Amino acid sequence: MKVLSIQSAVAYGHVGKSAAVFPLQRIGVEVLPVYTVNFSNHTGYGAWRGPLISPADVADVITGIEERGVFGDIDVVLSGYQGGEGIADVIIDAVARVKKANPDAVYACDPVMGNAKSGCFVAPAIPDLLRERVIPVADIITPNQFELGFLTGTDPGSIESTLESADLARARGPRTVLVTSVERPDSEPDTIEMMVVDDAGAWIVQTPLIPMKANGSGDVTAALFTAHYRRTADAGDALARTASSVFDLLQNTYDAGSRELRLIESQEAYADPRMQFAVRRVR
């Protein structure tokens, strides 16, 4: 499997591409990384250095890859945090060109905008751009529950309402919606859930809630789920594998008292997930 990853990168720590690439490689996926930013560290520190890469430069790198004749071998285009408005056009164009070369390729979009605790933390134009232009060309999207609500103009807060919101998102184009950070008032205390919806049905998995902020965990989740799902077309199995791997990654990080993901130290969790959490069909 080959993944064209158009994402941000940091030198220190693990977010964006710096979180997604190694877990993909560890499960046998070849990644073609294209940077959209090259920062010293993630912006949660409040200070960072390094450039936003211009849309023209990002497009130039993608064209260079195309000139090597490999677009026909790409199975997945993966995108995440978009630092500036112009990157969306570059991604949309790249998806169209990859799909022209390989009609079986899919586009997986992690529509990074914010979360329920922090609100939106991207440039003001990005959420509308994602909703109106990017999401309609995606095959797979991986929003958290807060982002799903923004994309659909809803307020999902139960299994039923989250399913309804996912269906509204699917009506806009993507056939598969993975919803992360699902919270509902009737769930067990100190737990959190993920839900996936596709044409075959809907599944949910519940894990213990680890009391920490984990920058980059969403990037790992989107990457692993997309790769597993692309391989098997089994959303429930992909959900189970992803939940297992990401939980162990977060537990290892929490146990170490680390602010940055213990990404390398947790590599066996990607290669050989314990499958310790039951996935329940909800539709």
N, C-alpha and C positions, 0 to 999 in steps of 0.2 A: 504494500500500500504506500502511496506517495501523497503527502499533504503539502499544499502550498499555503504557508502560514504568513498572513499579512497582519502583523501585530507590533505592539510596542516592545521595547527591550530595555533592561537595566543592567548595569555592570555589577552592582552590588545587590544581592538579594534575589528574590524570585517572584516576579509578577509578569504578566503579559507573556510574550514569547519566552522570557527567561524562566517562566514557570511551566509552560506547556511543552516545550521541545523535548526536554529530557524524559519525562514520563512516556511520551509517544515513542521516542527512540528505544526506551527500555522494553516496550511491548512489540518491538520489531517494525515500527513505522519509519519510513524515510521522510524527513522533513526538509522542505525547501524554505528557509526562513527569509522573509523580506521585512526589514525594519520600517516602522512608521515614526518612532522616536528612538533616540539612543541616549537615555538618561543615566546619570550616575547611580540613582536609587529611585524608589517609588516616591510619589509626591506626598504620601502620608507623613513623611518626616518633616514636611513644612519647608524644606530647602532641598534643592537638587541642582545639578548642572547637566549641560548637554543639550543637543538640538532636537527640535521638532524637524523631521526630515520633510522637505517640500514634496507636495504631491507629484511634481514633475520628476523628482529624483526617484521616488518610489515607483512611479510608472516606468521609468527608464530601467530600473533593475528588473522589473517584471518582463519588459520587452526583451531584455538580454536573456532571461530564462527561456522565453518563447523561442528565441533565435537558436537555442540549443536543440530545439525539436522535441522537447519533453512534455509539452502541454497535453499531448494525447495519452501520456502515462499518469497524469495527475488524477487521483480519485476524489480528493476533497480540497476545496478552498476553505480556509478557516480564518475568520477575522475576529478581533476583539476590540479593545479600547481604541477609539479614534481620536487622536489628539487635536485634529483640525478638521474644518468643514470639507476641504478639498479631497481628503482621502476617500470619502464615500464614492465619488465618481471613479476613482482609480480602482477601487475594489469591484464595483459594479461592472466596469469594463473588463477587468481581469476574469471575473466569473463568466461573462459572455464568451470571451475568447477561449477559456479552458473548456467550456461546455461545447463550443463549436468543434474543438479538436477531439473531445471525448464526451459524447452525449450522456454517458452514464455517470459523469462526475456530479458531485453535489456541493452545494455551498452551505456551510455551517456558520452562522452568525451569532456571536455572543454580544447582545446589544447592551454593552456596558453604559450605564447611566448613573446609577447610584444605588441606595438601599433604604430600607424603611427607617433606619436610625439616623443616617446622615443626610438623607434627601439626595438630590441630584448633585454630582460633583464634576460634571463635564461642562464644556463650553455651552452656552445657552442655546445655540442653534442645533446641537447634536441630537437631542431627543426627537425633535420633529423630523430631522433628516433621516434618522433611523426608522421612524414610524412610517414616513411617507414614501421613502425611496429605497431604503436598503431591505427592510423586512419583506416587501413584496417579491423580491428576487431570491430570497433564501429558501432552502429546502428544510433546514434544521435551524431552530433558534433555541437559545439556552438562557432565557431571562431569569432573574430571581423574581419572587412574587411581587415585589414593589415595581420592578420594571415591566412585568406583564400587565399590571394594572395601568401603568402609563400608556403602554402600547395600545391598549384596548379601551381606554377610558372607563375602566371598571375599578372596583375595590374588592379583589378576591380575598376572602377571609375564612372560607370553609372548603371542604373537598368539592362540594357541588359548585360553588361560585368560582373556584379555581378551574374546574373543568370547563365551565361556561366561558371563562375568560380565555382559556387555551383554545377553545373552539373558535372564538372570535378572531384570535390571532391566526389560526390555521385558515380561516376564511380569507385572510389577506394574502396568502401565498404559501407559506411554509407548511409542509404536511406533518412535520414532527416538532413538538414543543416539549422541551425539558424545562421544568420549573424548579428552581432551587430555592432554598431558604423558605420553604412553605411553613407558615405558622397558622394555627387555628385555635379558637378558644377551647375546643373539646378534645385536644390532643393530650397525651400523657405529659405530666410535668417534666421539665428539663429534657425535652426531646425536640428534634427538628426533622423535617421531612423533605423529600424530593419526589416530584411527580413527573411522569412522562405520558404524553398523549400522541398517538399516531393513528393511522387509518385502521389498525387492527384492534385498538382498544386503549385503555389507560391503566397505569400501574403507579403505586406509591410505595415508598420505603421510608421507614422511620429509624433514626439513629439517636443515640444520646447527644445532647447539646454540650459541646465543649466550650467552656466560658472564656473565649478569647477572640480577638479580632485577627483574622488570618488573611492578610493581603496576598492575593495570588491564588487562593484556593478555588475561586470561580474559574480562573483560566485553566487550572488543572482539570477541573470537573468537565468543562466544555470540551477540552481536548480528548480526554479519555472516553467520555461518553460517545463522542462523534466517531472515534476510531472503532470502538467495540460495536456500535450500531451499524457502521458501514460494513464491517466484516460479517455480521451475522443477520442483520435486518430483524433482530429480536430485541425489541425495546425493553422488555422486562429483564432479560439477561444483561443487557448493556447497563441498565439502571443498577442492578445488583452488583456488578463488577465495579462500577464507578463509585457507588456508595461505600463499598468495602475499602477500596484503595484510598479514597479521600479521607475517610474517617481515620484510618491508621496513620496517614500522613499528618493529620491535625493532632491526633493523640500524641504522636512522637514529638511534634513541635511543642505542644503544651507541656509535656513531661520534661522537655529540655529547657523550658523557660525562655524559649527563643522568640524574638520578634519576627524573624524571617523563617519561612517554611523550611523544615528539615528535609528538603527535596531529595538530595542525593542519599542521605542516610535511610530514607524510606523506600528505596527503589524496589525492594522485594514485594512491597505492597502493591505495586503496579504489575510486576511480572507474574506474581502468584497470589492474587487476591484471596482472602480467607473466605469470602462469601458468607459472612457471619450474620447478615441481616436479611430477614424474609421480605420478599417483595409481594405486595398484595394487589390483586386486580380490583380496580374500582369501576371498571366499565367494560 
